Amino acid sequence: MELHDELPADRRLSRIHRAGAALCGAALLVFGCLGLADGLPFFTTSGRQIAGLSSNGLLSLVSVVTALVLVTGALIGGTVASTVNIAVGTLFVLSGFVNLALLDSSANVLAFRIPNVLFSFAMGLLVAALGMYGRVSGRLPLDNPYWRRRHPRPAEQDGPAALTGPARPTGPAGLPGGPA
């Protein structure tokens, strides 16, 4: 079975998406494996310190599963890696907000503390930004594969007007609304 990368032969963006997913996934995998190897109880709300963060068995398992999702996205590459990064990053940020609301309550099943919330925000923003790199912008270059996918005509035909849109007539002082 051959994995297909949806990007063209120039895979600079794919390397960034893949490297970001792989490195962040590796960090989460190490954290999760350390927690599982320590034999943490699964459903405690107090947790124990692992690599500077509070953890329990459930958080360790969730970290390992999330790491495997990121690493799988990195192995596939292309838009899959980018999309996985954006989705996982968004979930991390949402998790930070939800767990911030659950601190010091019996519903804190992942044993989060403030450092965990801050880590969740930071990791989420990093992973999402790596997934959006070169994909989400107001001024993508004409040779960008995501720009080309949205504009199926060859970039040579579009020229610089493709980035700014069609020229509109202007009135006095360059304001819109001149003669049509």
Residue pairs with C-beta under 8 A, 6 or more apart in sequence:
3 75
3 76
3 77
4 78
5 11
5 14
5 76
5 77
5 78
6 78
6 79
6 80
7 13
7 14
7 77
7 78
7 79
7 145
8 145
8 148
10 143
10 145
11 77
12 134
13 82
13 133
13 134
13 135
13 144
13 145
13 146
14 77
14 78
14 81
16 130
16 133
16 134
17 73
17 74
17 77
17 78
17 81
17 82
17 85
17 130
17 131
17 133
18 74
18 75
18 77
18 81
19 74
19 130
20 85
20 126
20 127
20 130
20 131
20 133
21 70
21 71
21 73
21 74
21 81
21 84
21 85
21 127
21 130
21 131
22 70
22 71
22 74
24 70
24 123
24 126
24 127
24 130
25 66
25 67
25 68
25 69
25 70
25 71
25 74
26 67
26 71
27 67
27 123
28 63
28 64
28 66
28 67
28 70
28 123
29 63
29 64
29 67
29 68
29 71
30 51
31 50
31 51
31 53
31 55
31 60
31 63
32 59
32 60
32 61
32 62
32 63
32 64
32 66
32 67
33 60
33 64
34 50
34 51
34 60
35 50
35 55
35 56
35 57
35 59
35 60
35 63
36 57
36 60
36 61
36 64
38 48
38 50
39 57
40 47
40 48
40 50
40 55
40 56
40 57
40 60
41 56
41 57
42 56
42 57
42 58
42 61
43 56
43 57
43 58
43 109
44 56
44 111
45 56
45 105
45 106
45 108
45 109
45 111
46 54
46 111
47 54
47 55
47 56
47 59
47 111
47 112
47 113
48 54
48 55
48 56
49 55
50 60
52 115
53 113
53 115
53 116
53 119
54 111
54 112
54 113
54 115
54 116
55 63
55 111
56 109
56 110
56 111
58 109
58 110
58 111
59 110
59 111
59 112
59 116
62 110
66 88
69 84
69 88
70 84
70 85
70 88
70 127
72 84
73 80
73 81
73 83
73 84
73 85
73 88
74 81
81 131
82 131
82 132
82 135
83 131
84 131
85 127
85 128
85 130
85 131
85 132
86 128
86 131
86 132
87 131
88 124
88 127
88 128
88 131
89 123
89 124
89 125
89 126
89 127
89 128
89 129
89 130
89 131
90 124
90 128
91 124
92 120
92 121
92 123
92 124
92 127
92 128
93 120
93 121
93 124
93 125
93 128
94 124
95 120
95 124
96 117
96 118
96 120
96 121
96 124
99 108
99 110
99 112
99 116
99 117
99 120
100 112
100 117
102 108
102 112
103 112
103 113
103 114
103 117
110 116
112 120
134 140
134 144
134 146
135 146
139 163
140 146
140 147
141 147
142 148
142 155
142 158
142 162
142 163
143 155
147 155
148 155
151 158
151 162
155 162
161 167
168 176
169 176
169 178
169 179
169 180
170 176
170 177
170 178
171 177
171 178
171 179
172 178
